[in-house]
Amino acid sequence: LDAKTNRVIVGPKEALGRSQFNITELNWLGDALATPVDNITVKMRSAQTPIAARVVPTGDIAVVELVDPYQGVAPGQACVVYDGERVLGGGWIAAA
């Protein structure tokens, strides 16, 4: 947004892709994740195809690193972490 000239400037659709974001209010099933986990998947929508990712827990938050950028990551959405069919837990996507 350029308030001085009263303009909204947009870029290409590819610029919407995010490859990393934080999740908060973590809820891990079983033992809490204490170390980074590779070769897992995440979903931000229930009917979504799982997305390859890495999760790096850092105390009260976890950093989700997507293998390929994804369009549609929005604060307030749930992010569920999977190991195959098994749910590991998840949290809420935090504002950037």
ZITAMO-V102107 format. One record per pair of residues at least 24 apart in sequence whose ideal C-beta (glycine too) atoms are under 7 Angstrom apart, sorted by the first residue. I is the first residue (numbers start at 1). J is the second residue. D is the distance in whole Angstrom. If there is no record, write none. Layout:
i j d
I J D
I J D
//
This chain:
i j d
16 71 4
17 69 3
17 70 6
17 71 5
18 69 6
18 70 6
18 73 4
19 65 7
19 66 5
19 69 4
20 63 6
20 64 7
20 65 5
20 66 7
21 64 6
21 73 5
21 93 6
21 96 7
22 61 5
22 63 6
22 94 4
23 61 7
23 62 5
23 64 6
23 79 5
23 90 7
23 91 3
23 92 6
23 93 6
23 94 7
24 60 7
24 61 5
24 91 6
24 92 6
24 94 5
25 91 5
25 92 5
26 62 6
26 89 7
26 91 4
27 89 5
27 90 6
27 91 7
28 88 6
28 89 4
29 87 6
29 88 6
29 89 5
33 57 5
33 88 7
40 81 6
40 82 6
40 83 5
40 88 7
41 82 5
42 79 5
42 80 7
42 81 5
43 80 5
43 82 7
44 73 6
44 77 5
44 78 7
44 79 5
50 82 6
55 81 6
61 94 7
62 91 6
//
